[in-house]
Amino acid sequence: MDDMKAKGVKPNATTYNAMFKGLKENNLLEDAFRLMDDMIEHACNPDYITMEILTEWLSAVGESEKLKSFVQGYKGSEEDRKLVCFCCLKIFVQAITAADLHLKL
């Protein structure tokens, strides 16, 4: 990322998504938090994929407050905000379904 910035290339959501995926695969949560801050600092709005990665990951590890803070800092279009809400709702429904299945067993 530093090489990109040094060459004047501004990272976009796709760049951040690739990095978040790698951090998630390696369970590097603290690095993800720093990257989230970097994304906001550089005014790069997350897209649906970003929110799906982060919502799923942070919810699974009990970091819902960090996710809430990140979502509140999100400055996207109305359509983008709807996608973020959809993503959060999708994860919530998956969690409720998993809990319900667990209770039935």
N, C-alpha and C positions, 0 to 999 in steps of 0.2 A: 504494500500500500504506500509506503514512504517513497519507493521508487517511482510510482505513478505520479504522486504529488510533486516530486522533484522535477519530473519531466513536463509538468503542467497539465497532466491528464487528471480530470476530476472523476473520482469514482462515482458510479451510479448505483441504483438499487441492485442491479444484477451482480455487480462486483461485491457488494456487501453480502448478498444472498449466498454467493459461493463461499465467502469467508465464514459466515454463520453456519453453513452446513458442515464445513470442516471442523469448526470449533465444537459443534454439537457432537459430531462423530467421535471426537477425542475428549469429550466431556470437559471442555475448558471454559467453564462458566464465567470465571472472573475476566477472562479475555473477552468473552462475549459482552459483558457489561461495559468494558472499556470501548469496544467497537460500537455498541449502541450509543454511547456518549459521543463518540467521534462522528457517527452518522448524523446525529442531531446538530452537533457543532458545525458541520459542513453543509447544513441545510439540504440534506439528501433525504427526501421523503421515502419511507419504506413502502413497498408495494404489497399486494396480497400475499405473495410468496414469502416475503420477509416476515409478515405478521403470522403466517401459518407456521413457519419454522419456530419463531420465538414464542408464540402462544402455546404450541404443543410442548416445547422444551421447558419453558419456565413454569408452566402449569404442572408438569410432571415432577419437577424438582422442588415444588413448593415456594417458588419465587413470584407469586402473583402480585405482590406489591411493586416489585421492579417492573413487571410487565405493565401494570397500571400506570406507573410513572412514565414509561416509554410511550404508551398509547396516548396519554394526556399531552405529551410533547409533540405529537404527530400533527403536522400541518398540511394535510392533503385536501384534495377537492372533496366535494360532497359525495361524489361517486366512490372515491377512494375510502372515505370514512365508512361508507356503507359496507364496502368489502371487508374492512377491518372488523366491523361489528359482526358480519356474517362469519368470519373466521373464528372469532371469539365464541360465538354461539355454537358453531360446529364442534369446537373442542369441549364446550360445556355439555352438549348433548352426548358426546362420546363418553365423557366422564360419568354422567348420570347413568347411561346405558351399562357401562362396565360395573358400576356400583350396584345397579339393580340385578345384573346377572350374578354378581358375587353373592348378594343376599339370598337369591333363589337357590343357590347351590348349597 
